Amino acid sequence: MSGDHSASVAAKNDGRVSQYYDCYNMAVKETVIRNIGNSQGATIPKSMLERLHLQPGDRVHLIETDSGILLSPYDPDFDQAMQVYEKGARKYRNALKELAK
């Protein structure tokens, strides 16, 4: 596997075989879209949830990228809002300081 940055290992789960990959130090797991009531969803392995400190009821964000779907606990809109805030805070630093008195 010289020069190849990814490796795969098969793991058996409930009679199904899942593929795990280590791509550039990223854990990737193949999952299947399933019907859940009137919606569809995918399961996330317990080990991955534990590693990312995610629990049932936690909100995550689905971000569509050129490469596919990114599932993240971090809100991309929050990051953008913070950038806008920081720009305004720098620009109006003196006024904010006076208002804080």
PEDASUL-V198496 format. One record per helix or strand. SS is the DSSP state (h for helix, s for strand). FROM is the first residue (numbers start at 0). LEN is the number of residues. If there is no record, write none. Layout:
BEGIN
SS FROM LEN
SS FROM LEN
END
This chain:
BEGIN
s 5 8
s 15 8
s 25 4
s 33 3
s 38 3
h 45 6
s 60 5
s 67 5
h 75 16
h 92 7
END
